[in-house]
Amino acid sequence: MTTTRPALPNATTPEFQAEALAEANAYRAKHHAPPLAMDPELNAYALERASSRSEQEGLAAGHTGLRAQTGENIFWAGGSEALPGSAAVKRWYDEISGYDFAAAQFKSGTGHFTQLVWKASSKMGIARVAGKPGEYFETYIVFVFEERGNMQGDFAANVLPA
């Protein structure tokens, strides 16, 4: 049985969202993917997801309960303050080092990267919750994507080399 705790407070601001979106779109442009548009309904869904993820320690909640048509990247970090969106986006993008463009298929440890640059994804939601539930400050950042990425058989058309 997984223990739960109160959700961390909403730390999403328009400035945070704009910075995170700009960072994501800069990486997408390197891979010939069109820019993502922020969607208000997806922002609300991302906040629900970030809040519910923070009810368990670290990344213990995983992707449980995610809508079938939606892709999701989750970031968690401990530290001394709420982290910017660029911290999450950079960590996800850095998974490129393990991705094999020639094989063009899902590989464990690269799914955040491939979802981030997935060409068919066109809209997203971004949210952050942060606080100090215990000994240290925690940040959860959630990006949700539609069209969902990481679909078997579609990697070659959607994850393009830089």
Disulfide bonds with the S-S distance in Angstrom:
none
